[in-house]
């Protein structure tokens, strides 16, 4: 159960679906309620699949390119912390690769559930590297990961995907209730937690290097 809580909290902080609300509202202007609901559902499914693949296949990608877990932790920590700083500074969409040119292009498309919403807005480099590093940590702790650990991890990813669907499904209502200032405030609180997660990954990597000397 501890695995579920830890991974769920970490993924929620890094993905920050609340911060995606104003962007989702902007990209789905003119959509009917059923179209917004469908887009929310497809986006959450895409995020779930991307995160699940990252969790199970990421380690083999690292092995293929000869990337160590220490290097991944440092790189992932920098990316995660960078996302957190962007949330604090109000530059979340820019950090996620959504500039004005890209935003204008996607506004003319019918299918935005995969790009830019699912990736890179939600399932970006930070969450992907977090899952790869977390899987590596589990294998380092125990050579054979137990079925319960895998199940709790998958349930955490599923729970985050469901929460993303609920948040996006209610995005237009949340935007009205919270207002722009409310969304900014929540995003900055989450940004602070995200920075802490990123720094912790970097500290773990540095300590690992020191122990190996």
Backbone torsions as a table, in degrees:
resi	resn	phi	psi	omega
1	UNK	NA	-34.6	177.9
2	UNK	-61.1	-37.1	178.5
3	UNK	-61.7	-44.3	-179.8
4	UNK	-60.1	-49.3	-177.3
5	UNK	-63.5	-45.5	-178.4
6	UNK	-62.7	-50.4	-175.7
7	UNK	-68.7	-37.9	178.2
8	UNK	-62.0	-47.1	-178.9
9	UNK	-64.6	-42.2	-178.9
10	UNK	-65.4	-45.8	-179.4
11	UNK	-66.0	-41.3	-179.9
12	UNK	-61.9	-40.3	-179.4
13	UNK	-66.6	-41.8	-177.0
14	UNK	-74.4	-43.2	-178.9
15	UNK	-71.7	-37.1	177.7
16	UNK	48.2	66.9	179.2
17	UNK	-61.4	-28.8	178.9
18	UNK	-61.7	-39.5	-179.7
19	UNK	-68.6	-17.6	179.9
20	UNK	-85.2	-13.3	-175.8
21	UNK	-54.3	-53.4	-178.2
22	UNK	-62.7	-33.0	178.9
23	UNK	-70.7	-41.2	177.5
24	UNK	-61.9	-42.9	179.1
25	UNK	-60.9	-43.0	-179.4
26	UNK	-65.8	-40.3	-177.3
27	UNK	-76.1	-20.1	-177.1
28	UNK	-109.5	19.0	174.8
29	UNK	-61.5	131.9	-179.2
30	UNK	92.4	-9.8	177.7
31	UNK	-76.6	149.0	172.5
32	UNK	-78.5	168.6	-179.3
33	UNK	-60.2	-39.9	180.0
34	UNK	-68.3	-36.9	178.7
35	UNK	-68.0	-40.1	176.8
36	UNK	-64.7	-39.5	178.6
37	UNK	-64.2	-42.4	179.3
38	UNK	-65.6	-42.7	178.8
39	UNK	-62.9	-40.2	178.0
40	UNK	-62.3	-43.5	-178.8
41	UNK	-65.5	-46.9	-179.2
42	UNK	-64.7	-38.8	178.5
43	UNK	-61.7	-46.3	-179.4
44	UNK	-65.1	-37.0	177.1
45	UNK	-65.5	-43.6	178.5
46	UNK	-60.6	-43.1	178.9
47	UNK	-62.2	-44.2	179.5
48	UNK	-59.5	-46.0	-179.1
49	UNK	-65.1	-44.6	-179.6
50	UNK	-61.8	-44.9	-179.1
51	UNK	-68.3	-38.2	180.0
52	UNK	-65.6	-43.4	177.8
53	UNK	-63.3	-41.3	179.3
54	UNK	-61.4	-40.4	-177.3
55	UNK	-65.9	-43.2	-174.3
56	UNK	-92.0	-31.3	-173.8
57	UNK	-102.3	-19.6	-174.9
58	UNK	-54.6	-39.3	-177.9
59	UNK	-62.9	-34.5	179.9
60	UNK	-71.9	-32.6	175.3
61	UNK	-64.6	-41.7	177.6
62	UNK	-61.7	-44.6	-179.6
63	UNK	-62.8	-39.6	-178.4
64	UNK	-63.6	-41.2	-178.4
65	UNK	-92.0	-0.1	178.0
66	UNK	69.1	32.7	-179.8
67	UNK	-92.6	130.0	-179.8
68	UNK	-82.6	158.4	179.0
69	UNK	-65.3	-31.7	178.7
70	UNK	-63.8	-44.4	178.3
71	UNK	-63.2	-39.5	179.6
72	UNK	-65.5	-41.0	179.5
73	UNK	-62.2	-41.6	179.8
74	UNK	-66.3	-47.6	-179.9
75	UNK	-63.2	-45.7	179.4
76	UNK	-63.7	-40.1	178.6
77	UNK	-62.2	-41.1	178.7
78	UNK	-64.3	-43.9	-179.2
79	UNK	-65.0	-45.3	-179.3
80	UNK	-63.6	-45.4	178.8
81	UNK	-63.4	-38.5	178.7
82	UNK	-61.9	-40.9	177.6
83	UNK	-62.9	-39.8	178.8
84	UNK	-63.3	-43.4	177.8
85	UNK	-63.1	-37.2	178.6
86	UNK	-64.7	-37.6	177.3
87	UNK	-64.9	-41.6	179.5
88	UNK	-65.6	-34.7	-176.8
89	UNK	-91.1	-3.9	179.3
90	UNK	78.5	21.3	179.5
91	UNK	-111.8	35.7	-174.4
92	UNK	-59.4	-47.8	-176.2
93	UNK	-65.6	-36.2	178.5
94	UNK	-66.3	-41.2	-180.0
95	UNK	-65.0	-29.8	-179.6
96	UNK	-84.5	1.9	177.0
97	UNK	88.5	18.6	-179.5
98	UNK	-105.7	85.3	176.7
99	UNK	-89.7	178.6	-174.9
100	UNK	-62.5	-37.5	-179.1
101	UNK	-64.0	-47.4	-179.8
102	UNK	-64.5	-39.4	-178.8
103	UNK	-63.6	-40.3	179.1
104	UNK	-65.8	-36.2	179.9
105	UNK	-67.2	-45.3	-176.9
106	UNK	-71.2	-23.1	179.1
107	UNK	-67.6	-21.1	179.9
108	UNK	-92.2	-4.2	-179.3
109	UNK	-92.2	155.1	177.2
110	UNK	-87.3	-30.5	-175.1
111	UNK	-111.5	105.2	180.0
112	UNK	-116.4	3.1	-174.4
113	UNK	-65.6	-35.9	180.0
114	UNK	-85.4	-54.0	178.3
115	UNK	-128.3	124.3	11.7
116	UNK	-100.6	-0.6	-171.2
117	UNK	-66.3	-59.6	-177.8
118	UNK	-66.9	-41.6	-178.9
119	UNK	-147.1	122.4	13.0
120	UNK	-100.5	3.0	-174.7
121	UNK	-58.3	-46.3	-177.0
122	UNK	-102.6	-68.0	179.7
123	UNK	-84.5	79.6	-179.4
124	UNK	-100.3	-169.9	-179.5
125	UNK	-57.7	-35.2	-178.3
126	UNK	-63.1	-49.3	-178.9
127	UNK	-69.8	-36.5	179.7
128	UNK	-65.5	-47.6	179.3
129	UNK	-66.0	-34.2	177.6
130	UNK	-60.8	-45.1	-178.6
131	UNK	-67.7	-40.0	179.0
132	UNK	-63.3	-46.4	-179.9
133	UNK	-64.3	-38.1	-179.6
134	UNK	-65.8	-41.3	178.2
135	UNK	-63.2	-39.7	178.5
136	UNK	-64.8	-38.1	178.4
137	UNK	-63.6	-39.4	178.9
138	UNK	-64.6	-41.3	-179.3
139	UNK	-71.8	-30.0	177.3
140	UNK	-70.4	-38.1	179.5
141	UNK	-69.1	-42.0	-179.5
142	UNK	-140.9	123.1	-176.5
143	UNK	-56.2	-36.5	178.3
144	UNK	-114.4	111.8	-178.7
145	UNK	-70.3	132.5	-179.4
146	UNK	-71.9	158.0	179.5
147	UNK	-61.9	-37.6	-179.0
148	UNK	-64.4	-39.4	179.0
149	UNK	-63.7	-41.9	178.3
150	UNK	-65.0	-44.5	-178.6
151	UNK	-63.7	-45.5	179.6
152	UNK	-63.0	-37.3	178.2
153	UNK	-65.7	-44.2	179.2
154	UNK	-65.3	-39.2	178.2
155	UNK	-64.4	-36.3	178.3
156	UNK	-64.7	-43.5	177.9
157	UNK	-63.6	-42.6	178.7
158	UNK	-63.5	-42.3	-180.0
159	UNK	-62.2	-40.3	177.9
160	UNK	-64.4	-41.7	179.4
161	UNK	-63.1	-41.4	178.1
162	UNK	-64.5	-41.4	179.1
163	UNK	-64.7	-37.7	176.9
164	UNK	-61.0	-43.8	178.4
165	UNK	-60.0	-45.4	-178.4
166	UNK	-64.6	-40.0	-180.0
167	UNK	-66.7	-48.2	-179.3
168	UNK	-67.4	-37.4	178.7
169	UNK	-61.2	-32.1	-179.1
170	UNK	-102.5	13.4	-172.5
171	UNK	-56.0	-45.8	-177.3
172	UNK	-66.2	-34.7	177.3
173	UNK	-72.5	-41.5	179.4
174	UNK	-63.0	-39.2	-179.8
175	UNK	-63.0	-36.1	179.3
176	UNK	-74.0	-41.0	-176.5
177	UNK	-73.1	-50.6	-176.2
178	UNK	-77.6	-34.3	-174.8
179	UNK	73.9	170.1	-178.1
180	UNK	-63.7	-38.1	-179.0
181	UNK	-67.3	-37.7	179.3
182	UNK	-66.0	-42.6	178.9
183	UNK	-65.0	-40.5	178.4
184	UNK	-63.4	-42.5	-179.2
185	UNK	-62.2	-46.2	179.9
186	UNK	-65.0	-42.0	-179.5
187	UNK	-61.9	-36.5	-178.6
188	UNK	-73.6	-33.7	174.9
189	UNK	-64.8	-45.9	178.0
190	UNK	-64.0	-35.6	178.5
191	UNK	-61.4	-40.2	178.1
192	UNK	-61.7	-44.1	178.7
193	UNK	-65.6	-36.8	179.6
194	UNK	-65.0	-40.7	176.8
195	UNK	-60.0	-43.4	-179.8
196	UNK	-61.3	-41.0	178.5
197	UNK	-63.6	-44.2	180.0
198	UNK	-62.6	-43.9	179.8
199	UNK	-65.2	-37.8	178.9
200	UNK	-62.9	-37.8	177.2
201	UNK	-64.1	-41.0	179.5
202	UNK	-66.8	-42.5	178.5
203	UNK	-61.0	-43.2	179.0
204	UNK	-60.0	-41.2	179.8
205	UNK	-66.8	-42.8	179.9
206	UNK	-63.9	-43.5	178.5
207	UNK	-62.8	-36.1	178.1
208	UNK	-65.2	-39.1	178.5
209	UNK	-67.1	-42.8	-179.2
210	UNK	-63.0	-41.9	179.6
211	UNK	-65.1	-29.7	-178.0
212	UNK	-81.0	-10.6	-179.8
213	UNK	-77.0	NA	NA
